[in-house]
């Protein structure tokens, strides 16, 4: 896992709950806590931090990573405005994951492992995403989708009919978009 993910998580946790909470999560998880954005760290280290947060909040790991993804989008939009600026809608933005965003991520972080997506548009307000990743961070993908919808001033209702956490080979995330009400 790239260090930038840990940096984002630290920034989100510290902004929402204070630096002491971040330090407490590191202590509870046994994680190192010193992350370079360009560094590589074991996926399990993120898993331990998420598990510590999950235990502290009495919620699921998936809820923790979903929350993190949603809160991380404003930080990503500030750091990488070129990914967001050309778009007026969440769906248009998401459709650039494979063709623009992930190739650019690989340029910045050549050894980054990014998830694979496929897309179907069964209706004008619906996007069906196929998600595959050995990391199985589909909750993070959901959070990023919700955060992107917030960024573009839209609502997004997510269904997750297939999931690797329930034994499926890939996840299907179905997003229904609407105007923010």
C-alpha positions in Angstrom: 0.0 0.0 0.0 1.4 3.4 -1.0 2.2 5.8 1.9 -0.1 8.5 0.4 -3.1 6.3 1.6 -1.7 6.4 5.1 -1.1 10.1 4.8 -4.7 10.7 3.7 -6.0 8.5 6.5 -3.9 10.4 9.1 -5.2 13.7 7.8 -8.8 12.7 7.8 -8.7 11.1 11.3 -6.8 14.1 12.7 -9.1 16.6 11.1 -12.3 14.8 12.3 -11.1 13.4 15.7 -7.8 15.1 16.6 -4.2 14.0 16.4 -4.5 12.2 19.7 -7.0 9.8 18.1 -4.6 9.1 15.3 -1.9 8.3 17.8 -4.3 6.1 19.8 -5.1 4.2 16.6 -1.5 3.7 15.8 -0.8 2.4 19.4 -3.8 0.1 19.3 -2.9 -1.3 15.9 0.8 -1.6 16.5 1.4 0.3 13.3 4.6 2.3 12.6 3.0 5.6 12.0 5.8 7.3 10.0 4.7 7.1 6.3 6.4 8.6 3.3 3.9 9.3 0.5 6.2 7.5 -2.0 6.9 4.6 0.4 5.3 1.1 0.3 3.8 -0.4 3.4 2.2 -3.8 4.0 -1.5 -3.8 3.3 -2.0 -5.5 6.6 -0.8 -2.3 8.3 -3.8 -0.4 6.9 -5.9 -3.3 7.9 -4.7 -3.2 11.5 -5.4 0.6 11.7 -8.9 0.1 10.3 -9.5 -2.8 12.7 -8.5 -0.6 15.6 -10.8 2.2 14.4 -13.6 -0.3 13.9 -13.2 -1.6 17.4 -13.0 1.9 18.9 -16.2 3.0 17.0 -18.0 -0.3 17.4 -18.6 -0.5 13.7 -17.5 -2.6 10.8 -14.2 -2.3 8.9 -16.2 -1.6 5.8 -17.9 1.3 7.5 -14.6 2.7 8.5 -13.0 2.6 5.0 -16.3 3.9 3.5 -16.1 6.9 5.9 -12.4 7.4 5.1 -13.0 7.4 1.3 -15.8 9.9 1.5 -13.8 12.3 3.7 -10.6 11.9 1.6 -12.2 13.1 -1.6 -12.0 16.9 -0.7 -8.3 16.4 0.1 -7.7 14.7 -3.2 -9.7 17.3 -5.1 -7.4 20.0 -3.6 -4.2 18.1 -4.3 -5.2 16.9 -7.8 -7.7 19.4 -9.2 -6.9 18.4 -12.8 -8.7 15.1 -12.2 -11.9 16.9 -11.0 -12.0 20.2 -12.9 -13.1 18.8 -16.3 -16.2 17.2 -14.9 -19.6 18.5 -13.9 -21.1 15.2 -12.8 -20.0 12.3 -10.6 -20.6 9.6 -13.3 -18.4 11.4 -15.8 -15.7 11.6 -13.2 -15.9 7.9 -12.3 -15.8 6.9 -15.9 -12.2 8.3 -16.0 -10.9 5.9 -13.4 -9.4 3.4 -15.8 -8.4 5.7 -18.6 -7.1 8.9 -16.9 -6.9 8.7 -13.1 -5.3 5.3 -12.6 -2.7 5.7 -15.4 -1.8 9.1 -13.8 -1.5 7.5 -10.4 0.9 4.9 -11.9 3.0 7.7 -13.3 3.2 9.4 -9.9 3.6 6.1 -8.1 5.0 3.5 -10.6 4.6 0.5 -8.3 1.0 1.4 -7.2 -1.5 -1.4 -7.3 -4.9 0.0 -8.3 -8.2 -1.7 -8.6 -9.8 -2.7 -11.9 -13.2 -1.4 -12.8 -15.6 -2.1 -15.6 -18.7 0.0 -16.2 -22.2 -0.4 -17.5 -24.8 2.4 -17.8 -28.2 0.7 -17.7 -30.1 4.0 -17.3 -29.2 7.7 -17.5 -29.0 8.1 -13.7 -27.4 4.7 -13.0 -23.8 3.5 -13.2 -22.9 -0.2 -12.5 -19.3 -0.6 -11.6 -17.5 -4.0 -11.5 -14.7 -3.8 -8.9 -11.8 -6.2 -8.7 -8.8 -5.9 -6.4 -6.8 -8.4 -4.3 -7.1 -5.8 -1.5 -10.9 -6.1 -1.4 -11.4 -2.4 -0.4 -14.8 -2.1 -2.0 -15.9 -0.1 1.0 -13.2 2.5 0.2 -14.4 2.6 -3.4 -18.0 3.2 -2.1 -16.6 6.0 0.1 -14.8 7.6 -2.8 -18.0 7.4 -4.9 -20.0 9.1 -2.1 -17.3 11.7 -1.6 -17.2 12.4 -5.4 -21.0 12.9 -5.4 -20.6 15.3 -2.5 -17.9 17.2 -4.5 -20.2 17.5 -7.5 -23.2 18.4 -5.5 -25.1 15.3 -6.3 -26.7 12.5 -4.3 -25.6 8.9 -4.7 -27.5 5.8 -3.5 -25.3 2.7 -3.6 -26.3 -0.9 -3.8 -23.7 -3.7 -3.5 -25.4 -6.8 -4.9 -22.2 -8.9 -5.2 -19.2 -8.6 -2.9 -15.9 -10.4 -2.5 -16.5 -10.2 1.3 -19.5 -12.4 0.8 -17.6 -14.9 -1.4 -18.2 -13.5 -4.8 -15.2 -13.3 -7.3 -15.7 -9.5 -7.8 -17.9 -6.7 -6.4 -20.7 -5.0 -8.2 -21.5 -1.5 -7.1 -24.6 0.0 -8.5 -24.9 3.8 -8.1 -28.1 5.8 -8.7 -27.4 9.5 -9.0 -29.7 12.4 -8.3 -29.7 16.1 -7.5 -28.7 17.0 -4.0 -31.9 17.7 -2.1 
